[in-house]
Amino acid sequence: MKKILIVLITALSFMNIQGQQNEQKIIIDVTSTDNKVYQSVMLTLNIMSKSHPHTKFEVIAYGEAVPMFVKNKSVIANDIAKFEENNNIKFIACEVSMSLFKIKKEELLNGVETVENAVADIAKKQLSGWSYIKSGN
């Protein structure tokens, strides 16, 4: 009985590890001020979210890229709105950068979340298994 229990626990543990390895999580880092980069990120996100519907994506903007998430300034506001119902996609602005550029949370597009420090958040997520994509400049 003990042997069966040990084999069962080992098999379940292996299945759990395999399941964790199959869950992909990807950070897309945006620091550019180029509208073409923003549009490229949205195109990439659109394609990848359709081909990998169970993958979690986070688009994180910091530095001079934060205005890409600001109401009445964003050239991709309509694209972001299309992902509002998708729980696997998050858009995140850096609070440090927001402070530097005097952007208030109320000015952000609906659904955009914030983190205190984008660089620290990216580093923490990479340590926990998130993949990293740096958007073009």
Residue pairs with C-beta under 8 A, 6 or more apart in sequence:
23 54
23 55
23 56
24 52
24 54
24 55
24 56
24 131
25 55
25 56
25 57
25 58
25 125
25 129
25 130
25 131
26 48
26 55
26 56
26 57
26 58
26 130
26 131
26 132
26 133
27 58
27 60
27 122
27 125
27 126
27 130
27 131
27 132
27 133
28 41
28 44
28 45
28 57
28 58
28 59
28 60
28 133
28 135
29 60
29 122
29 132
29 133
29 134
29 135
30 37
30 38
30 41
30 59
30 60
30 61
30 62
30 65
30 68
30 135
31 61
31 62
31 63
31 64
31 65
31 135
31 137
32 38
32 64
32 65
32 135
32 136
32 137
33 64
33 65
33 67
34 137
35 75
37 135
37 136
37 137
38 65
38 68
38 74
38 75
38 76
39 75
39 76
39 79
40 135
40 136
41 59
41 76
41 135
42 76
42 79
42 80
44 133
45 57
45 59
45 83
45 89
46 79
46 82
48 55
48 57
49 55
49 57
49 83
49 86
49 88
49 89
53 88
54 88
55 88
56 88
56 89
56 90
57 88
57 89
57 90
58 89
58 90
58 91
58 92
58 125
58 130
59 89
59 90
59 91
59 92
60 92
60 93
60 94
60 115
60 118
60 121
60 122
61 68
61 69
61 91
61 92
61 93
61 94
61 97
61 118
62 93
62 94
62 96
62 97
62 118
62 119
63 94
63 97
64 97
64 101
65 97
66 93
66 94
66 97
66 98
66 101
66 103
67 73
67 74
67 101
67 103
68 74
68 75
68 76
69 80
69 91
69 93
69 108
69 109
69 112
70 103
70 107
70 108
70 109
71 77
71 107
71 108
71 109
74 80
74 109
77 109
80 91
80 109
80 111
80 112
81 109
81 110
81 111
83 89
83 91
83 111
84 110
84 111
90 113
91 109
91 111
91 112
91 113
92 112
92 113
92 114
92 115
92 118
92 121
93 103
93 108
93 112
93 113
93 114
93 115
93 118
94 114
94 115
94 116
94 117
94 118
94 119
95 114
95 115
95 116
95 117
96 116
96 117
96 118
97 103
97 118
98 104
98 105
98 114
105 114
108 114
115 121
122 132
126 132
